[in-house]
Amino acid sequence: MYLPRHILIRTFIHRRPFSHSAAAILHPPEPDLEPFTYLPGFPKPNPKHDETILAIPRRDSGKNISAKERKVGRVPSIVFEQEDGQHGGNKRLISVRTDQIRKLVNHLGRSFFLSRLFNLQVRHQFDSDSNSNDEDVIENVRVLPRSIHLKAGTDAPLNVTFIRAPSEAWLKVDIPIVFIGDDVSPGLKKGASLNTIKRTVKYLCPADIIPPYIEVDLSELDVGQKILMGDLNIHPALKLLHSKDEAVCKIMGQRVSETQPKKSK
């Protein structure tokens, strides 16, 4: 994914301070970080696609139940409690609206959908009236989509798994990579090509500091040069879950044949 330089602002997201937990003591936030700014041309919150995902409880699970849910325009889903950043207990069976999930995924892109926090509102029943009685609300919880399965060859969601994301949580997140500077890269100007090795990078993130993307600047990369995981410029609280020496991308030049044609005398 390539975006012009003017689309991006180099800064980090910082939503709110940490809670007074052990994690906060070990990894205190930087107080003077500027908020992240979205500009035109980049996936961002859209009033047409509500950032609050609506859901209703689901009593049973199973293949037949899931098929019935999909038939009436609902996606069978699960919400897990956050424990070790990936798995957890306190499972709640829910169903979300197919049309809402499809719009969010199509608007943001799958990778950006899976790295974005949402408010999940569980109600007794779906109601088109956004001002419906609050007594109908069972739970309001911030969540991170953990996985989504789409029907092959279509954009129809088959199921979604969420994980609760309170402020004290540490979450494993695949952060999307955005490449910039391709228009001025010395190597690319010479006719070389970009070998994209990674499109996302996995970090262990405090729930309140999940960057929407990792910016990778190609503007100074020449032929044969590469960018490693350890070179990425990220918030110091994030923990890389890859080897620092693993490559993200490389500028690949045209190979010169070892056998050169002989000059005629």
The 8 nearest C-alpha neighbors of each residue, nearest first, counted from 0:
[[1, 177, 178, 2, 176, 198, 179, 175],
 [2, 0, 178, 179, 177, 3, 181, 180],
 [1, 3, 179, 4, 6, 0, 178, 177],
 [4, 2, 5, 6, 179, 1, 180, 7],
 [3, 5, 6, 7, 179, 2, 180, 8],
 [6, 4, 3, 7, 8, 2, 38, 39],
 [7, 5, 4, 3, 38, 40, 39, 2],
 [8, 6, 5, 4, 9, 38, 37, 3],
 [7, 9, 10, 36, 6, 5, 37, 35],
 [10, 8, 7, 11, 214, 35, 36, 213],
 [9, 11, 8, 35, 33, 12, 34, 32],
 [12, 10, 35, 210, 13, 34, 234, 33],
 [11, 13, 35, 34, 210, 208, 14, 209],
 [12, 14, 208, 34, 15, 11, 207, 32],
 [15, 13, 207, 12, 208, 16, 34, 209],
 [14, 16, 13, 207, 17, 208, 166, 18],
 [17, 15, 18, 28, 14, 207, 13, 30],
 [18, 16, 23, 19, 166, 15, 167, 207],
 [17, 19, 20, 167, 23, 166, 16, 22],
 [20, 18, 23, 17, 21, 24, 22, 167],
 [19, 21, 23, 22, 18, 24, 167, 17],
 [22, 20, 24, 23, 25, 19, 26, 18],
 [21, 23, 25, 20, 24, 26, 167, 27],
 [22, 24, 26, 20, 27, 21, 25, 17],
 [25, 23, 21, 22, 26, 27, 20, 19],
 [24, 26, 22, 23, 27, 21, 20, 236],
 [25, 27, 23, 24, 236, 22, 28, 235],
 [28, 26, 23, 24, 25, 29, 17, 236],
 [29, 27, 30, 26, 16, 236, 17, 23],
 [28, 30, 31, 32, 27, 235, 13, 234],
 [31, 29, 32, 28, 16, 27, 33, 13],
 [32, 30, 29, 33, 28, 34, 13, 11],
 [33, 31, 30, 29, 34, 13, 11, 12],
 [32, 34, 31, 35, 10, 11, 13, 12],
 [35, 33, 12, 13, 36, 32, 11, 14],
 [34, 36, 12, 11, 10, 33, 37, 13],
 [37, 35, 34, 38, 8, 10, 7, 12],
 [36, 38, 43, 35, 41, 39, 7, 8],
 [37, 39, 6, 41, 40, 36, 7, 8],
 [40, 38, 41, 6, 37, 42, 43, 7],
 [39, 41, 6, 38, 42, 2, 37, 43],
 [40, 42, 39, 43, 38, 37, 6, 7],
 [43, 41, 107, 40, 106, 44, 111, 108],
 [42, 44, 41, 45, 37, 107, 38, 106],
 [45, 43, 46, 50, 42, 48, 49, 107],
 [44, 46, 47, 48, 43, 49, 50, 106],
 [47, 45, 48, 49, 44, 50, 43, 51],
 [46, 48, 45, 49, 44, 102, 50, 103],
 [49, 47, 45, 46, 103, 50, 102, 99],
 [48, 50, 51, 46, 47, 45, 52, 44],
 [51, 49, 117, 52, 48, 118, 44, 45],
 [52, 50, 118, 49, 119, 117, 53, 120],
 [51, 53, 119, 50, 118, 120, 54, 117],
 [52, 54, 120, 119, 95, 121, 51, 96],
 [55, 53, 95, 121, 94, 120, 122, 93],
 [54, 56, 122, 121, 94, 93, 124, 123],
 [57, 55, 93, 92, 94, 58, 123, 54],
 [56, 58, 93, 92, 59, 94, 55, 60],
 [59, 57, 56, 92, 60, 93, 91, 64],
 [60, 58, 57, 61, 64, 92, 65, 93],
 [61, 59, 64, 65, 58, 62, 57, 92],
 [60, 62, 64, 63, 65, 59, 66, 75],
 [61, 63, 65, 64, 66, 60, 67, 68],
 [64, 62, 66, 65, 61, 67, 60, 68],
 [63, 65, 67, 61, 66, 62, 60, 68],
 [66, 64, 68, 62, 67, 63, 75, 61],
 [65, 67, 63, 69, 68, 64, 62, 70],
 [68, 66, 70, 64, 65, 69, 63, 71],
 [69, 67, 73, 65, 70, 66, 71, 74],
 [68, 70, 73, 72, 66, 71, 67, 74],
 [69, 71, 67, 68, 72, 66, 73, 65],
 [72, 70, 69, 68, 73, 67, 66, 97],
 [73, 71, 69, 97, 70, 96, 68, 74],
 [72, 74, 96, 69, 97, 68, 95, 71],
 [73, 75, 95, 94, 158, 97, 69, 157],
 [76, 74, 94, 158, 65, 93, 68, 73],
 [75, 77, 159, 93, 94, 158, 160, 74],
 [76, 78, 92, 160, 91, 93, 161, 79],
 [77, 79, 161, 91, 162, 90, 160, 92],
 [80, 78, 162, 90, 87, 88, 89, 163],
 [79, 81, 87, 88, 163, 89, 162, 82],
 [82, 80, 87, 163, 84, 162, 79, 83],
 [83, 81, 87, 84, 86, 80, 85, 88],
 [84, 82, 85, 86, 81, 87, 169, 170],
 [85, 83, 170, 171, 169, 82, 81, 86],
 [84, 86, 83, 171, 170, 81, 87, 82],
 [87, 85, 83, 82, 84, 81, 79, 88],
 [88, 86, 80, 82, 81, 79, 85, 89],
 [87, 89, 80, 90, 79, 86, 81, 82],
 [90, 88, 80, 79, 91, 87, 78, 81],
 [89, 91, 79, 88, 78, 92, 80, 77],
 [92, 90, 78, 77, 93, 89, 79, 56],
 [91, 93, 77, 57, 56, 76, 90, 58],
 [94, 92, 56, 57, 76, 55, 77, 54],
 [93, 95, 75, 76, 74, 55, 54, 73],
 [94, 96, 54, 74, 73, 53, 97, 55],
 [97, 95, 73, 99, 98, 74, 72, 100],
 [96, 98, 73, 72, 100, 74, 99, 101],
 [97, 99, 101, 96, 100, 102, 72, 73],
 [100, 98, 102, 96, 101, 97, 103, 48],
 [101, 99, 103, 97, 102, 98, 104, 96],
 [100, 102, 98, 104, 99, 103, 105, 97],
 [103, 101, 105, 99, 100, 104, 106, 98],
 [102, 104, 100, 106, 101, 105, 107, 99],
 [105, 103, 108, 101, 107, 109, 106, 102],
 [106, 104, 102, 108, 103, 107, 101, 109],
 [105, 107, 103, 104, 108, 102, 42, 48],
 [108, 106, 42, 104, 111, 105, 112, 103],
 [107, 109, 104, 105, 111, 110, 106, 112],
 [108, 110, 112, 104, 111, 113, 107, 105],
 [111, 109, 113, 112, 108, 175, 114, 174],
 [110, 112, 114, 113, 108, 109, 107, 115],
 [111, 113, 109, 110, 115, 114, 107, 104],
 [114, 112, 144, 110, 111, 115, 145, 109],
 [113, 115, 111, 112, 174, 172, 173, 110],
 [116, 114, 112, 113, 111, 143, 117, 211],
 [115, 117, 143, 142, 141, 114, 118, 144],
 [118, 116, 142, 141, 50, 51, 119, 143],
 [117, 119, 141, 51, 140, 142, 52, 120],
 [120, 118, 52, 140, 51, 139, 141, 53],
 [119, 121, 139, 53, 138, 54, 52, 122],
 [120, 122, 54, 138, 55, 137, 136, 53],
 [123, 121, 136, 55, 124, 137, 135, 54],
 [122, 124, 55, 135, 136, 137, 56, 121],
 [125, 123, 122, 55, 126, 135, 54, 56],
 [126, 124, 122, 55, 127, 123, 54, 53],
 [125, 127, 128, 124, 129, 131, 122, 130],
 [126, 128, 129, 125, 131, 130, 124, 53],
 [127, 129, 126, 130, 131, 125, 132, 124],
 [128, 130, 131, 127, 126, 132, 125, 133],
 [131, 129, 128, 132, 133, 127, 126, 135],
 [130, 132, 128, 129, 133, 126, 135, 127],
 [131, 133, 134, 135, 130, 136, 129, 128],
 [134, 132, 135, 136, 131, 130, 137, 122],
 [135, 133, 132, 136, 137, 131, 122, 123],
 [134, 136, 133, 122, 123, 132, 137, 131],
 [137, 135, 122, 133, 134, 138, 121, 123],
 [138, 136, 122, 121, 135, 123, 139, 120],
 [139, 137, 121, 136, 120, 140, 122, 119],
 [140, 138, 120, 119, 121, 118, 141, 137],
 [139, 141, 119, 118, 138, 142, 120, 163],
 [142, 140, 118, 164, 117, 119, 163, 165],
 [141, 143, 163, 164, 117, 162, 116, 161],
 [142, 144, 116, 162, 161, 145, 164, 115],
 [145, 143, 161, 113, 146, 160, 162, 142],
 [144, 146, 161, 160, 143, 113, 162, 147],
 [147, 145, 160, 144, 159, 113, 148, 161],
 [148, 146, 159, 158, 160, 149, 156, 145],
 [147, 149, 157, 158, 156, 159, 150, 146],
 [150, 148, 156, 157, 155, 154, 151, 147],
 [149, 151, 155, 153, 157, 156, 152, 154],
 [152, 150, 153, 149, 154, 155, 148, 156],
 [151, 153, 150, 154, 149, 155, 156, 148],
 [154, 152, 155, 150, 151, 149, 156, 101],
 [153, 155, 149, 156, 150, 101, 152, 105],
 [154, 156, 150, 149, 153, 157, 101, 97],
 [157, 155, 149, 158, 148, 150, 154, 101],
 [158, 156, 149, 148, 74, 150, 155, 159],
 [159, 157, 75, 74, 76, 148, 156, 147],
 [160, 158, 147, 76, 146, 161, 148, 77],
 [159, 161, 77, 146, 145, 76, 144, 78],
 [162, 160, 144, 78, 145, 143, 142, 77],
 [161, 163, 79, 143, 78, 142, 80, 81],
 [164, 162, 142, 80, 81, 141, 79, 165],
 [163, 165, 142, 141, 168, 206, 143, 162],
 [166, 164, 168, 167, 163, 141, 206, 142],
 [167, 165, 206, 168, 207, 17, 18, 164],
 [166, 168, 165, 18, 169, 20, 206, 17],
 [169, 167, 206, 165, 166, 164, 205, 170],
 [168, 170, 205, 204, 84, 206, 203, 167],
 [171, 169, 84, 204, 203, 172, 168, 206],
 [172, 170, 203, 84, 202, 204, 85, 201],
 [171, 173, 201, 202, 174, 170, 114, 203],
 [174, 172, 201, 200, 199, 175, 114, 202],
 [173, 175, 199, 200, 212, 172, 114, 201],
 [176, 174, 199, 212, 198, 110, 213, 173],
 [177, 175, 213, 199, 198, 212, 214, 178],
 [176, 178, 214, 215, 213, 0, 212, 1],
 [179, 177, 215, 1, 216, 214, 176, 0],
 [180, 178, 216, 181, 4, 2, 217, 1],
 [179, 181, 218, 217, 182, 216, 183, 184],
 [180, 182, 184, 183, 217, 179, 218, 187],
 [181, 183, 180, 184, 218, 188, 187, 179],
 [184, 182, 218, 181, 180, 185, 188, 187],
 [183, 185, 218, 181, 187, 186, 219, 220],
 [186, 184, 221, 188, 187, 220, 183, 189],
 [187, 185, 221, 222, 189, 188, 184, 191],
 [186, 188, 191, 190, 189, 184, 185, 192],
 [187, 189, 185, 190, 186, 184, 183, 191],
 [190, 188, 186, 187, 191, 185, 222, 252],
 [189, 191, 187, 188, 192, 186, 252, 253],
 [190, 192, 252, 187, 251, 186, 189, 253],
 [193, 191, 251, 250, 187, 194, 252, 190],
 [194, 192, 250, 249, 195, 251, 248, 191],
 [193, 195, 249, 248, 196, 250, 251, 192],
 [196, 194, 248, 197, 193, 247, 249, 198],
 [195, 197, 248, 247, 194, 246, 198, 249],
 [198, 196, 247, 199, 195, 248, 200, 246],
 [197, 199, 176, 175, 196, 200, 195, 247],
 [200, 198, 175, 174, 176, 173, 197, 201],
 [199, 201, 173, 174, 202, 175, 198, 197],
 [200, 202, 173, 172, 240, 174, 239, 171],
 [203, 201, 239, 240, 238, 172, 171, 204],
 [202, 204, 171, 238, 170, 237, 169, 172],
 [205, 203, 237, 170, 169, 202, 209, 206],
 [204, 206, 169, 208, 207, 168, 170, 209],
 [205, 207, 166, 168, 208, 169, 164, 204],
 [206, 208, 205, 14, 166, 15, 209, 13],
 [209, 207, 205, 13, 206, 12, 210, 204],
 [208, 210, 204, 207, 206, 211, 205, 12],
 [209, 211, 212, 12, 208, 11, 213, 174],
 [212, 210, 209, 114, 115, 174, 111, 213],
 [211, 213, 175, 210, 174, 176, 214, 177],
 [214, 212, 176, 177, 175, 215, 174, 210],
 [213, 215, 177, 176, 178, 212, 216, 179],
 [216, 214, 178, 177, 179, 217, 213, 176],
 [215, 217, 179, 180, 218, 178, 214, 219],
 [218, 216, 180, 220, 181, 219, 184, 179],
 [217, 219, 184, 180, 183, 216, 220, 181],
 [220, 218, 184, 217, 185, 221, 216, 183],
 [219, 221, 217, 184, 218, 224, 186, 185],
 [222, 220, 186, 185, 224, 223, 219, 250],
 [223, 221, 186, 250, 224, 252, 251, 191],
 [222, 224, 250, 251, 221, 249, 225, 252],
 [225, 223, 222, 221, 250, 249, 220, 226],
 [226, 224, 249, 248, 250, 227, 223, 246],
 [225, 227, 247, 248, 246, 230, 249, 228],
 [228, 226, 246, 230, 229, 247, 245, 244],
 [229, 227, 243, 230, 245, 231, 246, 247],
 [228, 230, 243, 227, 231, 244, 242, 245],
 [231, 229, 227, 228, 226, 232, 243, 244],
 [232, 230, 229, 228, 233, 215, 227, 213],
 [231, 233, 230, 234, 214, 213, 215, 229],
 [232, 234, 231, 235, 237, 213, 11, 210],
 [233, 235, 236, 237, 11, 232, 208, 210],
 [236, 234, 237, 233, 238, 26, 28, 29],
 [235, 237, 234, 26, 238, 28, 204, 205],
 [238, 236, 204, 235, 234, 203, 202, 239],
 [239, 237, 203, 202, 240, 236, 204, 235],
 [238, 240, 202, 241, 237, 201, 203, 242],
 [241, 239, 202, 201, 238, 203, 242, 200],
 [242, 240, 239, 243, 201, 245, 228, 200],
 [241, 243, 244, 245, 228, 240, 239, 229],
 [244, 242, 229, 228, 245, 241, 227, 239],
 [243, 245, 242, 227, 228, 246, 229, 241],
 [244, 246, 242, 227, 243, 228, 247, 241],
 [247, 245, 227, 248, 226, 228, 244, 196],
 [248, 246, 197, 196, 227, 226, 228, 245],
 [247, 249, 195, 196, 194, 225, 226, 246],
 [250, 248, 225, 194, 224, 193, 251, 226],
 [251, 249, 193, 222, 223, 224, 192, 194],
 [250, 252, 192, 191, 223, 222, 249, 193],
 [253, 251, 191, 222, 254, 192, 250, 223],
 [252, 254, 255, 191, 251, 190, 192, 222],
 [253, 255, 252, 256, 251, 257, 191, 223],
 [254, 256, 257, 253, 258, 259, 252, 260],
 [257, 255, 258, 254, 259, 253, 260, 252],
 [258, 256, 259, 255, 254, 260, 261, 253],
 [257, 259, 256, 260, 255, 261, 254, 262],
 [258, 260, 257, 261, 256, 255, 262, 254],
 [261, 259, 262, 258, 263, 256, 257, 255],
 [262, 260, 259, 263, 258, 264, 257, 256],
 [263, 261, 264, 260, 259, 258, 257, 256],
 [262, 264, 261, 260, 259, 258, 257, 256],
 [263, 262, 261, 260, 259, 258, 257, 256]]
